[in-house]
């Protein structure tokens, strides 16, 4: 070890090195890349400071003038970076080393000016360091060592890209040291990529928890959680304590609550500026504050002196957070306590966290107000103010006070003055055990009565109890057990209330309506039938197994099952007669034996009758407007015509009504007394159609609105529209 560093350790009070410090300073690892895992509070900062000393100084004991950085230390948070800077400053104080910091929240211009003046060791956070590298303020050409402190935390915070960028920009001849409490696969991947044959160093004993930290779990009701924290702070009375919460809102609420209770408290969360966070930590180090309410931002690497108590107001998200939170106490051989607040519904989660972390904890109740007040008296007796010689002024004041007050009054005043500077403890209701049934007190001496009502009259305790209280003028506490039998019911009445009930019954014994009651000489026997044997319950192997046929009511009856295997009768299909001529276009319909658009024989008369009015419109005399009502729909073939002529709807669609060959020829063969209903062109009861109503030759059915005039005034197919009063042969044409 370099002499200057050894002198600094001696002045700091380091007699022996920790396990991790001895492991990383081994002579055979002087030039090797290291992947180190050690538990929190094991002195890792001093360890990697000693490990890179030989790489930076070589055989020299002092650094030369500051120039380009020789070492780069990367930390996940600002607080940890500042702490590393302080540790390296006192460790390298006798080597004339210049240790500078580059962290977020500080003025980057001041940091660039500092880097321009030169530095030996640069400590910073990933984001700010990468910014200085890209701007050319931080030149890494002379780097000899790169240290990643809490590498797993930096990966969790999303700094992997920044780390890979900086490791890629550093010289290949550098020495890389990765320090991490846990070694996830991502850390192993980075080690394989950016380290040269890294040596794995671990000082963590698997399955063994931190021996200097005692874990406790306080189970309380959810409404009493904050009261339990206040009592814990008062009970332990630690010089410094940290209360961890999961959100910033919880931190703000707890800080305000503790401040109102007279506790000296500071907060530490991501919403605070760097100056505010630095002042909060300095207040804890100076003793101006004794309680710090923080999120997990303070759980990594923060080393506070005299921190003896850690309280988890919110349960941590995982085991790593639990270990790092608790690792703020019990550092450097100092004892500490880690307390988990577990509300009723979170008790299972707390148990699983401890199990996965392989930690054994004591489940305790929160301190009561009486216990805290008793501790106040004990601490007052043990206070160092009682020791020491009295000065002249103190002796004079004591003599005058004894002449004015009695010793008892003086002692009581001392206790009141001591408690005046402390927060009053809270009265806490212990969380009830939901699985435990409340114990019922013994009923005492009693008298049994028999009621003339039982299961045959649907007697139940839920209506017998209020009836006894009402009719017998009894208190609910005077009624004990109620045993409902087949035809009677036995009721237990307290011995003190029995005479009043007997007097109220009188000679008739009528309790209410047709229910009578009489006193029994002894307690009734339990005549309830035995429960059937449960499956899996122990029984006598020699006894025969009960069967259903052994029951007094005979074997169990079962409903006859329907035979699904037998084929179900099916109604034979009768094809309807079709008037469609044979042809290839109707082959598919003929295969099924029907024409789906042909009218049924039994509906011929309905087809000939006028249609029923719909939507307030007058009925059409021909029943048209919908395919299938006219018989002529079946009189024409479907599909393209053999002669190649186009129909009314195109080449590949059948012609509409009225597009027959005779109509195309120019003459109308329609008549009023035509056999086909759709060929009647006159109104019902009217005469012949008006002259000039329209020509049929070459006309096309529009199927839409009438062409001019009001609906129904024309009688030709071009003006029918399917809604007018006049009869039209074509149904409404649909848009393709």
FENWO-V676401 format. One record per residue. N is the residue number from 0. PHI is phi in radians with two decimals (none if undefined). NEAR is the number of other ideal C-beta (glycine too) atoms within 10 Angstrom. D_LAST is the distance of its C-alpha to the last C-alpha in whole Angstrom. Layout:
{{N,PHI,NEAR,D_LAST} {N,PHI,NEAR,D_LAST}}
//
This chain:
{{0,none,11,96} {1,-1.16,20,96} {2,-1.10,10,99} {3,-1.13,19,98} {4,-1.23,21,95} {5,-1.13,13,97} {6,-1.13,13,99} {7,-1.12,20,96} {8,-1.15,17,96} {9,-1.14,10,99} {10,-1.15,11,99} {11,-1.41,12,96} {12,1.65,7,97} {13,-1.51,16,96} {14,-1.49,6,98} {15,-2.24,6,96} {16,-1.60,17,93} {17,-1.35,18,90} {18,-1.09,17,88} {19,-1.20,24,85} {20,-1.18,23,88} {21,-1.17,13,90} {22,-1.21,19,87} {23,-1.41,26,86} {24,-1.74,17,89} {25,-1.10,12,90} {26,-1.06,6,92} {27,-1.24,7,90} {28,-1.86,16,87} {29,-1.13,12,88} {30,-2.05,8,85} {31,-1.61,18,83} {32,-1.33,19,79} {33,-2.16,23,79} {34,-2.13,23,76} {35,-1.94,26,78} {36,-2.24,20,77} {37,-2.61,22,79} {38,-1.27,21,79} {39,-1.17,23,79} {40,1.33,22,82} {41,-1.73,20,84} {42,1.42,20,85} {43,-1.20,27,82} {44,-1.10,24,83} {45,-1.14,23,86} {46,-1.10,26,86} {47,-1.32,28,83} {48,-1.13,26,86} {49,-1.27,21,88} {50,-1.20,26,86} {51,-1.62,23,85} {52,-1.10,23,89} {53,-1.14,18,90} {54,-1.19,16,87} {55,-1.47,20,87} {56,-1.65,20,91} {57,1.22,10,92} {58,-1.64,6,96} {59,-1.40,11,96} {60,-1.88,15,97} {61,-2.41,12,96} {62,-1.44,17,93} {63,-1.45,10,93} {64,-1.06,8,92} {65,-1.17,18,88} {66,-2.50,14,86} {67,-1.22,15,82} {68,-1.06,23,81} {69,-1.75,21,83} {70,-2.43,28,81} {71,-2.24,24,77} {72,-1.99,27,77} {73,-1.95,25,73} {74,-2.17,29,73} {75,-1.31,23,70} {76,-2.15,24,71} {77,-1.17,20,73} {78,-1.08,23,75} {79,-1.17,23,76} {80,-1.13,23,76} {81,-1.15,20,79} {82,-1.17,20,81} {83,-1.09,27,81} {84,-1.07,21,82} {85,-1.14,14,85} {86,-1.14,20,86} {87,-1.24,22,86} {88,-1.16,15,88} {89,-1.32,15,91} {90,-1.22,22,91} {91,-1.80,25,91} {92,-1.11,16,93} {93,-1.51,17,96} {94,-1.82,19,94} {95,1.06,14,94} {96,-1.42,22,90} {97,-1.88,18,87} {98,-1.90,22,84} {99,-2.06,18,82} {100,-2.14,22,78} {101,-2.34,27,75} {102,-2.29,21,73} {103,-1.19,16,70} {104,1.68,14,71} {105,-1.72,17,74} {106,-1.25,8,74} {107,-1.16,14,73} {108,-1.19,9,75} {109,-1.12,10,78} {110,-1.17,22,77} {111,-1.17,16,76} {112,-1.15,11,80} {113,-1.16,17,81} {114,-1.15,20,80} {115,-1.16,9,81} {116,-1.37,10,85} {117,1.80,14,84} {118,-2.77,22,84} {119,-1.67,23,85} {120,-2.27,26,83} {121,-2.01,26,79} {122,-2.06,28,78} {123,-2.88,27,74} {124,-1.69,23,71} {125,-1.05,22,68} {126,-1.12,14,66} {127,-1.21,21,69} {128,-1.10,27,70} {129,-1.13,20,67} {130,-1.10,18,67} {131,-1.17,18,70} {132,-1.19,19,70} {133,-1.16,11,67} {134,-1.49,10,69} {135,1.46,9,72} {136,-1.36,17,74} {137,-1.95,25,75} {138,-1.74,14,76} {139,-1.89,17,76} {140,-1.22,9,78} {141,-1.77,12,81} {142,-1.12,21,80} {143,-1.93,18,82} {144,-2.62,23,80} {145,-2.21,24,77} {146,-2.06,26,77} {147,-1.89,29,74} {148,-1.61,24,75} {149,0.95,25,73} {150,-1.13,30,70} {151,-1.13,22,68} {152,-1.18,22,67} {153,-1.14,23,66} {154,-1.20,18,64} {155,-1.13,18,63} {156,-1.45,17,62} {157,1.53,10,60} {158,-1.73,21,63} {159,-1.12,16,62} {160,-1.10,10,61} {161,-1.15,20,64} {162,-1.14,21,66} {163,-1.12,13,65} {164,-1.12,16,65} {165,-1.20,23,68} {166,-1.16,18,70} {167,-1.28,10,68} {168,-1.38,15,70} {169,-1.27,19,73} {170,-1.10,11,76} {171,-1.21,7,75} {172,-1.43,8,79} {173,-1.21,20,79} {174,-1.89,22,79} {175,-1.97,20,77} {176,-2.16,27,77} {177,-1.91,26,75} {178,-1.97,25,76} {179,-2.68,21,74} {180,-1.26,22,74} {181,-2.18,15,71} {182,-2.13,18,70} {183,-1.30,13,66} {184,-1.03,7,65} {185,-1.12,13,64} {186,-1.15,19,67} {187,-1.10,14,68} {188,-1.15,11,65} {189,-1.13,21,67} {190,-1.11,21,70} {191,-1.21,11,69} {192,-1.44,10,68} {193,-1.98,21,70} {194,-2.04,20,73} {195,-1.88,12,76} {196,0.87,7,77} {197,-1.13,19,77} {198,-1.64,15,79} {199,-1.48,11,78} {200,-2.18,21,81} {201,-2.40,15,80} {202,-2.15,18,82} {203,-1.65,15,80} {204,-1.55,10,81} {205,-1.18,6,78} {206,1.42,6,79} {207,-2.04,9,81} {208,-1.47,18,81} {209,-1.09,20,82} {210,-1.27,10,86} {211,-1.63,14,87} {212,-2.08,23,84} {213,-1.80,18,84} {214,-1.75,19,80} {215,-2.37,15,80} {216,-2.15,20,77} {217,-1.84,26,77} {218,-1.69,20,75} {219,-2.39,23,74} {220,-1.23,15,72} {221,-1.07,11,69} {222,-1.31,12,71} {223,-1.84,21,74} {224,-1.13,18,73} {225,-1.19,17,74} {226,-1.10,19,77} {227,-1.15,25,78} {228,-1.13,26,78} {229,-1.08,22,80} {230,-1.17,24,83} {231,-1.14,22,82} {232,-1.09,24,83} {233,-1.26,22,86} {234,-1.21,16,87} {235,-1.38,16,87} {236,0.89,15,89} {237,-1.34,20,88} {238,-1.05,14,89} {239,-2.56,19,85} {240,-2.44,29,82} {241,-2.18,25,78} {242,-1.96,26,75} {243,-1.66,30,72} {244,-2.29,22,69} {245,-1.57,16,65} {246,-2.24,11,64} {247,-1.19,15,65} {248,-1.09,11,64} {249,-1.16,17,67} {250,-1.07,26,69} {251,-1.12,15,69} {252,-1.18,15,70} {253,-1.16,23,73} {254,-1.09,22,74} {255,-1.14,13,74} {256,-1.15,16,75} {257,-1.20,22,78} {258,-1.13,15,80} {259,-1.16,10,80} {260,-1.51,16,82} {261,1.51,12,84} {262,-1.52,19,84} {263,-1.45,13,84} {264,-2.27,23,80} {265,-2.27,23,78} {266,-2.07,26,74} {267,-2.58,22,73} {268,-2.62,22,69} {269,-1.23,11,67} {270,-1.38,12,66} {271,-1.49,18,70} {272,-1.31,9,71} {273,-1.14,14,73} {274,-1.13,10,76} {275,-1.13,14,76} {276,-1.19,24,75} {277,-1.15,16,78} {278,-1.15,14,80} {279,-1.13,21,79} {280,-1.15,21,80} {281,-1.19,12,84} {282,-1.13,16,84} {283,-1.21,24,84} {284,-1.20,14,86} {285,-1.42,9,89} {286,1.55,12,89} {287,-1.26,11,88} {288,-2.23,20,85} {289,-2.03,19,85} {290,-2.26,23,81} {291,-2.15,25,78} {292,-1.76,30,75} {293,-2.50,25,72} {294,-1.57,19,69} {295,-1.20,20,69} {296,-1.09,20,69} {297,-1.70,25,73} {298,-1.51,24,73} {299,-1.89,25,73} {300,1.31,25,77} {301,-1.25,24,78} {302,-2.02,21,82} {303,-1.96,19,84} {304,-1.22,13,87} {305,1.07,14,88} {306,-1.51,22,85} {307,-1.88,17,86} {308,-2.40,23,83} {309,-2.17,24,79} {310,-2.08,26,77} {311,-1.68,25,73} {312,-1.11,20,72} {313,-1.98,20,68} {314,-1.10,20,68} {315,-1.12,22,67} {316,-1.28,11,64} {317,-2.63,11,65} {318,-1.22,17,69} {319,-1.09,17,69} {320,-1.12,20,69} {321,-1.10,24,71} {322,-1.17,21,74} {323,-1.28,24,74} {324,-1.09,23,74} {325,-1.15,29,77} {326,-1.23,24,78} {327,-1.25,28,79} {328,-1.96,27,82} {329,1.16,23,85} {330,-1.77,20,85} {331,0.98,13,88} {332,1.43,9,90} {333,-1.58,14,90} {334,-1.36,11,89} {335,-2.65,20,85} {336,-2.21,19,83} {337,-2.08,26,79} {338,-2.03,26,78} {339,-1.81,30,75} {340,-1.53,26,73} {341,-2.08,24,71} {342,-1.09,20,70} {343,-0.96,16,69} {344,-1.39,8,66} {345,-1.77,17,66} {346,-1.12,17,69} {347,-1.13,10,68} {348,-1.13,14,66} {349,-1.09,22,70} {350,-1.14,15,71} {351,-1.19,12,68} {352,-1.04,23,69} {353,-1.15,19,73} {354,-1.19,11,72} {355,-1.19,11,70} {356,-1.46,18,72} {357,1.01,11,75} {358,-2.10,18,77} {359,-1.72,9,79} {360,-2.19,19,79} {361,-1.69,10,81} {362,-1.57,14,79} {363,-2.20,11,82} {364,-1.61,13,81} {365,-1.16,24,81} {366,-1.09,21,85} {367,-1.54,16,86} {368,-1.13,15,88} {369,-1.15,10,91} {370,-1.12,14,91} {371,-1.20,21,90} {372,-1.14,15,93} {373,-1.15,11,95} {374,-1.16,16,94} {375,-1.06,16,95} {376,-1.15,12,99} {377,-1.15,9,99} {378,-1.16,12,98} {379,-1.16,16,100} {380,-1.15,9,103} {381,-1.59,8,102} {382,-1.15,11,102} {383,-1.21,6,104} {384,-1.19,8,105} {385,-1.33,8,108} {386,-1.54,6,109} {387,1.76,8,112} {388,-1.42,6,115} {389,-1.44,10,115} {390,-1.43,9,116} {391,-1.12,7,118} {392,-1.14,8,116} {393,-1.15,11,114} {394,-1.14,11,117} {395,-1.09,11,118} {396,-1.14,12,115} {397,-1.13,11,115} {398,-1.14,9,118} {399,-1.16,10,117} {400,-1.20,13,114} {401,-1.18,11,116} {402,-1.30,6,119} {403,-1.65,8,116} {404,-2.21,13,113} {405,-1.41,9,114} {406,-1.02,9,113} {407,-1.13,8,110} {408,-1.17,11,108} {409,-1.16,13,108} {410,-1.14,12,107} {411,-1.13,12,104} {412,-1.16,12,103} {413,-1.08,13,103} {414,-1.16,14,100} {415,-1.14,9,99} {416,-1.14,10,99} {417,-1.18,15,97} {418,-1.35,14,94} {419,-1.13,8,94} {420,-1.56,7,92} {421,-1.99,16,90} {422,-1.35,16,87} {423,-1.21,13,87} {424,-1.23,21,86} {425,-1.78,19,83} {426,-1.50,11,83} {427,-2.00,21,80} {428,-1.59,11,79} {429,-1.16,12,79} {430,-1.19,20,75} {431,-1.25,10,75} {432,-1.47,9,75} {433,-1.14,6,71} {434,-1.50,5,73} {435,-1.49,7,76} {436,-1.54,6,77} {437,-1.13,6,79} {438,-1.32,6,82} {439,-1.63,6,83} {440,-1.18,7,87} {441,-1.10,6,89} {442,-1.30,15,89} {443,1.58,9,93} {444,-1.11,9,95} {445,-2.56,19,93} {446,-2.25,20,93} {447,-1.74,18,91} {448,-2.15,22,90} {449,-2.02,19,88} {450,-1.76,22,85} {451,-1.54,17,84} {452,-2.58,22,81} {453,-2.57,17,79} {454,-1.17,13,76} {455,-1.16,10,76} {456,-1.94,11,75} {457,1.03,9,73} {458,-1.32,21,75} {459,-2.43,12,74} {460,-1.15,14,76} {461,-1.24,7,73} {462,-1.93,10,74} {463,-1.26,18,78} {464,-1.10,15,79} {465,-1.16,10,78} {466,-1.16,16,79} {467,-1.15,25,83} {468,-1.13,14,83} {469,-1.42,11,82} {470,-1.38,17,84} {471,-1.60,22,87} {472,0.95,13,87} {473,-1.94,20,87} {474,-1.53,10,86} {475,-1.09,9,83} {476,-1.23,10,85} {477,-1.50,21,88} {478,-1.88,21,85} {479,-1.75,14,85} {480,-1.30,13,83} {481,-2.22,17,81} {482,-1.94,19,81} {483,-1.56,18,79} {484,-1.76,18,80} {485,-1.20,11,79} {486,-2.14,11,81} {487,-2.35,18,83} {488,-2.35,24,83} {489,-1.72,20,85} {490,-2.20,26,85} {491,-1.65,17,88} {492,-2.06,23,89} {493,-1.03,18,91} {494,-1.08,12,95} {495,-1.26,12,96} {496,-1.64,18,93} {497,-1.16,18,94} {498,-1.04,10,97} {499,-1.14,14,95} {500,-1.20,22,92} {501,-1.14,17,95} {502,-1.15,9,96} {503,-1.25,14,93} {504,-1.22,18,92} {505,1.22,8,96} {506,-1.34,5,97} {507,-1.28,7,94} {508,1.28,15,92} {509,-1.41,15,89} {510,-1.61,22,86} {511,-2.83,13,83} {512,0.94,8,82} {513,-1.76,9,83} {514,-1.70,18,83} {515,-1.95,15,87} {516,-2.45,23,89} {517,-2.50,13,92} {518,-1.42,14,94} {519,-1.74,12,94} {520,-1.38,6,97} {521,-2.54,6,96} {522,-1.21,13,92} {523,-1.25,16,90} {524,-1.44,8,89} {525,-1.36,8,85} {526,-1.77,10,84} {527,-1.21,10,81} {528,-1.19,5,79} {529,-1.16,5,79} {530,-1.23,7,76} {531,-1.13,8,75} {532,-1.13,12,75} {533,-1.39,8,72} {534,-1.21,5,71} {535,1.62,6,73} {536,-1.35,8,76} {537,-1.19,7,79} {538,-2.54,11,81} {539,-1.26,6,84} {540,-1.18,6,83} {541,-1.35,5,86} {542,-1.25,8,84} {543,-1.20,7,82} {544,-1.27,8,78} {545,-1.15,11,76} {546,-2.15,8,74} {547,-1.15,9,72} {548,-1.28,8,74} {549,-1.42,10,77} {550,-1.24,10,76} {551,-1.13,4,77} {552,-1.54,7,74} {553,1.55,9,73} {554,-1.20,10,71} {555,-1.23,8,67} {556,-1.64,6,65} {557,-2.19,6,61} {558,-1.20,5,59} {559,-1.12,5,58} {560,-1.52,6,55} {561,-1.39,7,52} {562,-1.44,6,52} {563,-1.41,6,48} {564,-1.31,5,49} {565,-1.23,7,49} {566,-1.20,5,46} {567,-1.42,5,44} {568,-1.17,6,44} {569,-2.08,6,40} {570,-1.30,5,39} {571,-1.13,5,38} {572,-1.47,9,34} {573,-1.90,7,34} {574,-1.17,10,31} {575,-1.44,14,30} {576,-1.15,10,31} {577,-2.15,17,28} {578,-1.75,12,27} {579,-1.33,19,25} {580,-1.16,11,27} {581,-1.15,10,27} {582,3.12,12,25} {583,-1.18,10,24} {584,-1.21,15,21} {585,-1.81,17,22} {586,-1.13,9,25} {587,-1.17,8,23} {588,-1.28,16,23} {589,-1.16,16,26} {590,-1.13,8,28} {591,-1.58,10,27} {592,1.37,12,29} {593,-2.71,17,26} {594,-2.02,20,23} {595,-1.19,9,21} {596,-1.73,14,20} {597,-1.42,18,23} {598,-1.23,20,25} {599,-1.26,12,28} {600,-1.07,9,31} {601,-1.29,8,33} {602,-1.82,11,30} {603,-1.11,11,30} {604,-1.16,8,33} {605,-1.15,12,30} {606,-1.23,17,27} {607,-1.37,15,30} {608,-1.45,11,31} {609,-1.08,13,29} {610,-1.31,18,27} {611,-1.28,7,28} {612,-1.05,10,27} {613,-2.40,9,25} {614,1.02,5,25} {615,1.30,5,28} {616,-1.69,15,26} {617,-1.17,14,28} {618,-1.27,15,27} {619,-1.53,22,25} {620,-1.21,20,28} {621,-1.66,23,26} {622,1.21,20,24} {623,-1.38,21,20} {624,1.77,19,17} {625,-2.47,11,17} {626,-1.05,12,16} {627,1.85,16,19} {628,-1.48,21,22} {629,-1.76,22,22} {630,-1.26,17,24} {631,-1.25,15,23} {632,-1.09,21,20} {633,-1.56,18,22} {634,-1.47,14,24} {635,-2.00,16,21} {636,-1.30,17,20} {637,-1.73,17,17} {638,1.80,13,16} {639,-1.19,16,17} {640,-1.28,14,20} {641,-1.17,8,23} {642,-1.44,6,24} {643,1.47,7,21} {644,-1.25,12,20} {645,-1.42,13,17} {646,-1.43,17,15} {647,-1.22,18,13} {648,-1.90,17,10} {649,2.22,11,11} {650,-1.16,10,14} {651,-1.74,9,13} {652,-2.18,14,11} {653,-1.20,17,14} {654,-1.26,23,15} {655,-1.43,20,14} {656,-1.10,23,18} {657,1.59,26,20} {658,-1.74,23,19} {659,-1.24,18,22} {660,-1.14,10,25} {661,-1.14,13,27} {662,-1.21,21,25} {663,-1.12,16,24} {664,-1.23,12,28} {665,1.93,10,28} {666,-1.84,11,30} {667,-1.79,17,29} {668,-1.76,11,30} {669,-1.38,20,29} {670,-2.47,12,32} {671,-1.17,13,33} {672,-1.65,7,35} {673,-1.14,12,32} {674,-1.22,8,32} {675,-1.41,15,28} {676,-1.17,21,28} {677,-1.24,23,24} {678,-1.70,21,26} {679,-1.45,18,28} {680,-1.80,25,28} {681,-1.68,18,31} {682,-1.29,15,31} {683,-1.19,12,33} {684,1.49,6,37} {685,-1.63,12,36} {686,-1.68,8,37} {687,-1.35,11,35} {688,-1.14,19,32} {689,-1.15,14,33} {690,-1.25,5,34} {691,1.26,7,32} {692,-1.19,16,29} {693,2.56,17,27} {694,-1.69,13,26} {695,-1.67,23,24} {696,-1.20,11,25} {697,1.27,10,22} {698,-1.42,17,20} {699,-2.06,16,16} {700,-1.22,24,15} {701,-1.40,18,13} {702,1.20,19,12} {703,-2.10,12,13} {704,-1.31,10,16} {705,-1.12,21,19} {706,-1.47,12,20} {707,1.42,9,24} {708,1.32,10,26} {709,-1.53,10,26} {710,-1.09,17,24} {711,1.55,20,25} {712,-1.44,14,27} {713,-1.50,23,26} {714,-1.97,21,26} {715,-1.41,23,24} {716,-1.17,26,20} {717,-1.36,20,19} {718,-2.13,22,21} {719,-1.26,31,20} {720,1.18,23,17} {721,1.36,20,18} {722,-2.35,16,20} {723,-1.46,20,23} {724,-1.34,18,27} {725,-1.32,24,26} {726,-1.42,23,25} {727,-2.16,30,21} {728,-1.51,26,20} {729,-1.75,25,16} {730,-1.29,21,15} {731,-1.06,17,12} {732,-1.39,16,9} {733,-1.60,9,6} {734,-1.26,5,4} {735,-1.16,6,0}}
//
